Amino acid sequence: MNLAVLRKTRRDPKAGDIFAMLPPDGQFLYGRVINTDANPLGVGGVILLYIYRARSSEKRAIPDLRRGELLVPPLITNKRPWTMGYFEHLKEAPLTALDHLPQHCFRDVRGWYFDEAGKRLHGPVEPVGQWGLHSFRTIDDEVSKALGIAVAPDPS
């Protein structure tokens, strides 16, 4: 893994939560929980989140987190990044309409497009994410690629 372990937690993420992660360059990245009831592939009850381009050398110095400044397209995951300590909860903050994209869009392997609830869309709406459930490993890979860091080798 390229992301460092910060603090493990069993606290359930809530919509609006802001969290930090730490890539190997020592500059914190920030994310936000947008929805805790996403429904990829009929799973339901999973987490839609954003990871932003904004960085800081101080974990608690949270920069402005703007929906138009995402590092990677929206991601859908489970609680594992928090329970394993790769995402550290920093604070709760209410979400407003300006905090989230007006439409989320994910592309599946067939080239079809869906929103986070599993509703099929007629075409792409940027930014387009990958349809399905991301693991902490695939999130690490996406963040690494976006930052120009070599992807961590698979553990053997």
N, C-alpha and C positions, 0 to 999 in steps of 0.2 A: 504494500500500500504506500502511496505517496502522501496521503493525508495523515497527519499525526493524531494520535489518541489524545484528546483533551480531557474530557470528564464523562464517565459513563453515567447514565441515568435510566431509571425505570418510569420516569414521569411521561405520561402520554402527551405527545405534541398536540397543540391546539391551534386552530385557525388564528392567524395573526402573530404567532410566535416568531421571534427573530433568533437565529442561531448563528454560531461561528464555526468555521473550520480552518485548519491550518495546513497549507501546502508546504513543501520543503523550502521555499524561498523565505519563509518567516513572516510573510505578510498575510494577515488574516483575511479570509473571504467571509461573506455573510449570505445567509439564506433566510427565507421566510416561508412559513407554512401557510398555504393559501386555502386549502380544503382538506378535511380529514375523512371525507366520504367519497373519494374518487372510486371509479368502478371499471378498472381495466380488465378485459377478458372475463367479466362477470364476477370478479373477486369481491369488490365492494369494501368499503371501510378502510381504504388505504389513503396515503398522503400525497397530495399534489403540492409541489414546492417550487420555489424559484431560487436560483443562485445568481447573485449579482456580480457585476464587474468591479464594483467599488471595493477598495482594499484599505487596510489600516495596519500600522505596526503595533497598535495597542488594541487588545481584544475588546475592551469596553468602550472604545471610541468609535461607535457605530456611525458610519457615514450615511448620507442620504441614500435610501434604497428605492430606486425608481423602476417602475415596471418596464420602461423602454430601454433599460440598461442591464439586460440579463447577460450573464457570461455564457450560458447554454440555454437551449429551449427549456420550457417547463418539464419537470420530471415527476414521475409517479413512483413512490417507494413505500416501504413499510417502516416499522419502528427501529429496525436494526442499526441504522447509522447512529441513532441516539444511544441505544443500549450498549453498543460497542465503543462509544465515546468519540466517534469521528465528527459528530455534530454536537456542539455544546449549547444548550438553551441559555440565552442571555436575558430575554425579557418578553413579556406579553404586551401586545399593542393591538388595539382594534383595527380591523381592516376597513377601508373605505373603498368606494367604487374606483378611485384613482390609484389604488394599490395593486389592482389586478387587471390583467388584460381583459378586454371586452369579450374575447373568444379564445378558448384554448383549442389547440389542434395537434393531433398525434397521427402519424402515418404508420400503418401496419405493413407486414411483409408483402401483402398483395398490392400495395399502393393505394389502399383505401384510407380515408381520413375520418377520424372520430374525435369527439370532445371527451372530457374527463369522465362523463357519465355513461359513455358507451354509445352515444347517439352518433350515427353516421352523418358526416358532413359532405356537401356536394363537391368540395375541392379544398385545396390547402389554404390556410389562414396563417400567415407568418406571425411569430416563429413556430416552426413545426417540430414537435418532439417525436420521440420514438414511442409507439403504442406498446404498452406492456409495463410490467413491474421491474423497475431498476433495483439492483442490489447495491450494497455499499461499495462493492468492487467496481460495478459498471459506472456508478457515480464518480468514483475516484478516477476512472479512465476518462470519462467525459470532461471532468474538470482539468485533468492533466493535459489532455489534447488542446483544450481551449486556452490554457496558459502557456503552451509550447514546451511542456515538460514531458520527458519520455514516460510512456506508460509503464507502470510497475510490472515486473515479470509475474507470471502466475506462480503461486506457491506450489512447490513440489514436495 
